[in-house]
Amino acid sequence: MPQEATLIRIHHREQHWAGVVLSAAAGLGVGLLTGLVVGELLGDVDGERVRRAVRRLRPAAAPLADPDDVERAVQAALTEHPATRSLAVEARAVGNGIVELTGRAPDDAARQLAADVARGVDAVEVVVNRILVGESDAPQRRANPPSAS
């Protein structure tokens, strides 16, 4: 009987710690969610700022050493996203974690979305967005070119 009582006490102790850990995790989750909701209601929390903060908390991914790999990863992300797959956009790695986007987009929202998708690739820290929007960014042609005199 004493051995059985010891086993019951050990079992209760394990349940106690499991309950404490689960309660702490639930409290952290509820507190974080409540803070985000209150912040959104008050207007102090920006969704992009929260995503950047969460990205900083994640363990850093090993940077892709080869710029070609970074370019391929960004192109793949742009191709996989339903709203950016039809855009004529090219990605070029210009430095450690820096990617330049060039090409054309039909509107400002598509241009911004392409930059956001590229920024979502783990090895990308900065996106230089040189995507032209529709015809508004096209150089204006002169009606009468200057004559060569």
Disulfide bonds with the S-S distance in Angstrom:
none
